[in-house]
Amino acid sequence: MNKRPKPLPTFATEAAERAYWESHDSSEHLDWSQAQKVALPNLKPTTKTISLRLPQHLLDSIKVAANARDVPYQSLIKVWLQEKLHSH
């Protein structure tokens, strides 16, 4: 960036700040060329508990497959669902 960034204004309310950022570009106030990547290793994705009815023989087979891989069967189900979604 060739020029100095403008100082950040102060806002009386959150609504005033929202209105300001709706009509202004953050590059006027920040030198994004100096930005650094941030890692947030402790963030966990939001999960939702669901109830899924499976035939007992299917659940038993999944548990055997999970045991062979030394992973919890719920984790194996999630991996398989994710792989199936990516293949479509």
Buried (B, 14 or more C-beta within 10 A) or exposed (E): EEEEBEEEEEEEEEEEBEEEEEEEEEEEEBEEEEEEEEEEEEEEEEEEEEEEEEEEEEBEEBEEBBEEEEEEBEEBBEEEEEEEEEEE
